[in-house]
Each structure stands twice: as C-alpha cells, then as structure tokens.
Amino acid sequence: MKLGIVGLPNVGKSTLFNAITNAGAQSANYPFCTIEPNVGMVAVPDSRLDALAKLYDPDKFTPAVIEFVDIAGLVRGASKGEGLGNKFLSHIREVDAVVHVVRCFEDGEIVHVDGEIGPRRDIETIGLELIFSDIDIVDRKIDRSLKAAKGGDKALAAQADTLRRLKAHLEEGKPARSFDCDGEERAALDDMPLLSAKPVIYAANMSEFDFTSGIKSNKFYNEVEEIAASEHAEVLPICAKIEEEITDMPPEDKLLFLEEMGLHESGLDRLIKKSYDLLGLISYLTAGKQEVRAWTITKGTKAPQAAGKIHSDFEKGFIRAEIVSFDELMACGSMAAAKEKGLVRSEGKDYVMQDGDVVLFRFNV
C-alpha cells in the first residue's frame, strides 16, 4: 500500500511524516521546506504476526509494508506551477490513497499561508488544485482518444464522450471520485492516475492540549469531520507533536506514555487501520520455521488469487488451501493440535479469504 501525504505548507505534514516513518525528513517553519519528495517505508504493526513468530521462531519475519510519500506543501495555483506545485503532484499520482493533513491548531509562531486557520478553505484549496491538475490529464486523454477514434473505433469515440462528461464534472469543482458512471466507463478511466479519484483520509492535526483534553472541543476538528462526512471520506484526529515525541521511544515506554495520555494506540496504528478500512484491505498470514509473513489483499479475494500474491505459479497450479483461523491456531498452540481437532479446513477455488486466515497453499505446476 502506498499513501501520499498532502496539505498546505506549515500544517505539520513533514513533522507527521518524520514521526510515522522515522525517516528524518527536514521540517521547518517556512513554506516549501520539503523540496524533493520524502519517501518512507513502514512495517504494519500486527500482534498476530508477533504471536506467530513466538510460536514458530522463524528464520525470517516479514510484516506487510506501507510506503508514505510526503510532497512539498501545495498552495493556490499549484496545478499551474505556483510554489513548487505541479512538479510534485506527479510524485503522488500512483498512490492508493491520499492523506490530507489539515491544520487544526493555532500557534502565532507558525505562519499560515493565508494568514489564519480555516480548515474548510484549506481543504477546498488543496482539493481544487488536485482537480485542476486532473483536468489537464483528462484534456490530453480526450485529444488522444479523438485522434485514435478517427479510424472509426466506436469504443474510443464512446470513451471520448465519457471523458468530456468527466471534464465537465471536474470543471464544476467536483472530484473524480464522485463522478457517476457505469462499470465499463469506470474501467476505461482506471488507467488514468487521477488525484481527485483517490480515496482521502483527512488527518486533523491538533495541539497536544486539544487532542488529549477532548477533540470535540476543537472547532476546527468539527469542521473537518463535517466535511469528511459529506464526502464519505475518513477523518483521523492526530497530534503530530505527540507522534514526534514517541518516535524514538522503546516499545514499553511508548505504550506507557500513550496510556498516561489516555491513548491506546499510536497515530500510525490508527492511520494504518483507517487506510485498510478505506481501501477494503485485509491480511492473511503464512507461518512456518522458514518465514512468518503477512500478505495484504482486497476483501473478497478468492484463494487462488491470494496465492498468486506469493507467486504466480501458486495461482496457476492452485489445488487447495489449508486454512485455520489465527485465533483457533493460537488456542490450540500448534498446527498439529489444530489438525487433530479438525480445525484446519481444506478450501477450494471458490473460497473467499478472511482477515487473519493462516494458510498453506497446495499447488502443482
């Protein structure tokens, strides 16, 4: 999974990026501190994987991984090159979802590009820049489709009509993700990396006081929550400064610190859960002495396609999947004990994978 972090300058983007990736990206109180995009890889915390590692003592431990891409702060006109804009929009075209950091704290020492805090205005500014950038891509695609359709290809002519409707939709200031089209039309649009088509998580960056004393008392957060609800987007209350404080702490100290602040999970853990929910993702697990590993798949994936995540030969030569739920495996204490109790199931090609399935794939090529 790949997530792109966007927002205005000085909203806490790079501070949050540093905290969740521990990548040490530069962070400072002036616009456009981030010049080149920062990229960080983060292992997905999974207590099930940790438990399996204790059970099998594997030679290799491989968690699922998320890639975060932090680009320069965007300003009004970014899609046309203002600030450091359009050059860097290209860096997040291939992400799965966008994490939009919105400033929900007041601090007279940290400048705001518009002079005052205003989440609704800030969200609109970034949203429009993504839409304007998409219009350029749609325009170019329309031109290519029309040229190719001159030979009489009706499918390309129909695609050009769909693209014209999409362009009109975008020109109304509406994101591509809200464009109404059928499955066939949607498939034709999927090959275009439209930024406004990507799912969004609004990360409402709050002060430590507001975050720990009651997020609902923060009027800016309430504004972001209202906007997210209207767009069917996710919203994540977060304090980048707290995340920064716990970055280098040992796990035990981090847990104690969070508990003292009335928190049960780090911002990274909550962000990952939001991302999985937003994108409809789950994890299945493989376990043995050689390796314990988590594999990320889309909800609804059937066993052969899940096997294909490991290797294409597993999908081509799929015979069956031997599956036990994580909870049942741990309750039994070993795979052998789970088999004795009849808890290890043999599933075929139509089996839909479930989150937490511990799997051994049987195949022949």
N, C-alpha and C positions, 0 to 999 in steps of 0.2 A: 504494500500500500504506500502511496506517495501523497503527501499533503503539502499544499502551497500556503505559505503564511503571507497575508497581505494586510495593508492598512495605511493610514496616513503616516507621515513622519512623526516621531516622538509620541507614539501611542503605547510603546512597550513591546513592539514586535521583536526586536533583536534581544531584548532582555529575556523575553519569554523563550525565544529560540535557544539562547545560551543555556537557560535553565533546564529545558526539557531534553536538550541534546548534549549538554556539557561540552559544546564544540568550541567555546571561546570566541564567538563572533564579536566583532567590535560593536560597542554600544555607547552612544554619547548623546548629549543634549543639543543636537543641532540637526537640521534636515539633511537627508541623503548621506548619513554616516555610512550606511551599507552601500558599497559601490558594486562589487561583484556579488552574485547571489551566494548566500551561505547554504551549504548542504550538510545535513547531519543525519546519521543513521541511529535509530533507537530500537533496542530489543523490547519486544512487547512483554510486559510482566505477566506471568501466568503461573499461579500457585500450583496448578495441576501438573505442569511440566516439572516444577521443582520437586513435587511429591514422587513423580515417576523416576526422576534422577536418583532419589534416595532409594527407591525400590530396586533399580537395575544397576546403579553405579556404572553408567555408560562411559565408553571411551570418548564420546563426543556429545555435546549438549548444544542443540540448535533451536533457539526460540524464533518465533515469527519476527519480522523486522519491518519497521516503518521508516520511510525516508521523508525528512522535512526539508523544504526549500524556502528560505527566507529571502525575499527580494527587497529592493530599495523601496522606501516609503513612496506611495503614489500621491500626486496632487491633482487638482483640477487641470485638465488638459494633458494628462499623462499619455493618453492614447495617441496624441498628436506630437508627443516628444517633450512636453513640458517637464521640468525637473529632470529626472533620469528615466522617465516613464516607459515609453513603448519598447525600448531596447530590452527592458527587463520583464515585460509582460510575457515575452516569448519563453522565459525560463519556467513558467508555471503552466504552460499550455498542456502538458502531458500529465499533470497531477490528477489524482482520483477525486479529490475534494479540496475546497478552499477553506482555510481557517482565517477568518477576517477578524483581526484584533481591533477592538473599538475602545477608545479611551473613555473610562467612566470614573475618573478621579480628577480632582482639582489640585494643582500644585503650581504656585506662582513662579517657581524657579524653572519649570519645564515649559518651554514655549509651545504654543499650539499654532499651527499654520494659519488658522482662521481667527486667531485671537481669543477664542473662547470655546469651552466644551459644548458640543452639540452632537450627540450620537446619531440622531436622525439625519442631520445634514451630512455628517461624516460618512455614514453608510450609503447615502444617496450619491455622494461624490465618487466613492470607490465603485459602486455598482454601475454608475453611468460610464466610467472610464473603461470598465470591462466590456460593457455593451458597445461602446463606440469602437473599441478595438475589434470586437466580433463583426461589426458591420463591414469593416474593411475586408475581413476574410470572406464574408458572405458575398460581397461585391465581386471579388476575384473569382469565386466559385461560380457565380452566375455567368460571368463572362466565358469561363471555360466550358460550362455546360451548353451555353448557346452556340458557341463555335463548334463543339462536338456534335450538337443536335442538327446542324445544317445538312448532315448526310441523311437525315430522315429518321434518326433514332428517337422513337416516341418516348422511351424511358428517360432519356436525357432531357427531352423537352418538358416532361412532367416534373423532373427534378428541378429544372429551372423555375417552373411555376411555384413549387414548394418553397424554393429559396427566396423568391420575390415576396411571398407571404411572410416568411420568416424575417426578411429585411424590414418590412412594414411594421411587424410586431416589435422589432428591436428599436426602430425609429420612434416608437411611442414610449420609449424608456422602459420597456418590459424585458426581463431576462429571457434568454433562450430556453431555460428550464421550464418556463410557464407557457411555451408555445404549444398550441393544440394541434396535434397531427396524429395520423394513424401509425400502426406498427411499421408498415412498409416505408412510409415517409421518414419515420424516426430512424430507421436503419440507414437510409440514404444520408442522413445528417450526422450519424455517429462517427463518420470518418473525418469530420471537421473538429479540430480541437477548440471548441468554443468555450471561452472562460465563463460566460454567464450561464452556460448549461450545467456547470458543475455544482454538485450539492455544496451547501455552505454551513459551516459552524461559526456562529458569532462568539468570539471569546471576549467577554466583557471584562476588561482589565480594571480592577478596582483597587482602592487603597487598602492597606492592611487592616485599618480600623473598620471600614465598611464591610470588608469581606468576612471578618471574624465576628462582628457585632450584629450583623443582620443585613443580608444583601437587599432585602425588600425595602429597607430604609433609604437605599440609594436610588434617587430619581432617574439617574442616567441608566442604571441597570434595568429598571422597569420599562424604560423607553425601548431599550434593545430587545427585551423579552417580548414586548408587544409587536415589534417589527418582525421578529423571528416567527412568532405565532401566525402572523398574517401571510408569511411566505412559506410556511411549513418547513422552516429551517430549524436547526438545533441552536441552542444558546448555552454557553458554558461560563458561569461566573468564575473568575480566576483572579489571583493576585500574583503578578509576575515577580514582585519583590519577594514574596514568601517562597515562591519556587526557586528564586535565585539563592535565598538563604539556605535551603535544604540540599542544594545541588551536590555539594561535596561531603555531606554527612554520611557516616556509616549507616547501613540499613536500620540498626536498632535505634540509633539516635534520631534518625529521620522519623521513625514511627512514633517515638516518644514525643518529639517536637510537634508532630501533627496532632497527636492526641491531646496535648496541652492546649492546643489552639481550637480544640473541638472538631478536628477534621479526622476522617477515617482513611482518606486516600490522597495521594498527591495529585496535582493538576494534570500531570502526564497520564496517570492511570485513568482519570476521569475523561481526559481528552481522547484517549485510545478507545474507551468504551463508547463514547459518543460517535466516534468515527466508524467503528464497527457497526453500530446500530444504524447510522445514517446510510452506509453503503450496503447494508444487508449482508455482512460477513460473519462467518463463524470459523472455528478452528477444529480440525481433527488432529489426533496425536498418533505417532508411531513410537514404539518403545522396544528396546532390547539392549543387550550389552554393547552392541556396536554404536548405537546412537539413540538418543531420545530427542524427538523433534516435533514442533508444531507446524501445521500446514494450514494456510488461510485459504478458504474457499467461499463462494457465494452461497447463501441459503438456497436450498432447493437443488444443489448439485448432487447428481447420482454417483454411485460408487465407481463406475468405470472412469468418469471424468475426474473424480477426485484422485483416483490412482494415477491419472495422466499428469497430475501436478508433480508427482515424484519423477516419472519418466514416461515418455510417450509409448514405450513398449508395454508398460503396465496397463495402459488403456487398450492398446491394440490386442493384446493377448489376455485380456481380463477373463478369469474363470469365476472367482468368487472373492468375497471379502469376509474375513473372520473378525467379528466385532464384539467388543464388550464395552459397556459404558464405563467412564472413568470412575464414577462413584462405586459401581459394583466391583470393579477390579481392586480398588483400594480397600473395600470392605472385606474382600476375600484374602488380600495380602499377596497374591501371586496369580499369574495367568493360569498355572496348573490347577490351583484351587478353584478358580472361576470356571474352568472347563469341567472339573469334577461336579460342580453344582449346576452344570448345564446353562451357565450364563453367557458363554461365548457362542454367538449366533453365526450361522453361515448365511450370508446375504448375497443375492444375485444382482444382475444388471439394473434392475428397477429400484434398488434400494436408495432412498434419499438420505444422504449423510446428515447426522445430527451433531450439534456442538458437543465436544467432549468425547466423541467416539474414539476408542483406542483400537487401531486397525492393523491387521496383517493382510496384505493383498496377495492372492494366489493368481499367477498368470502363466502363460505359455506362449512363446513366440518362436 
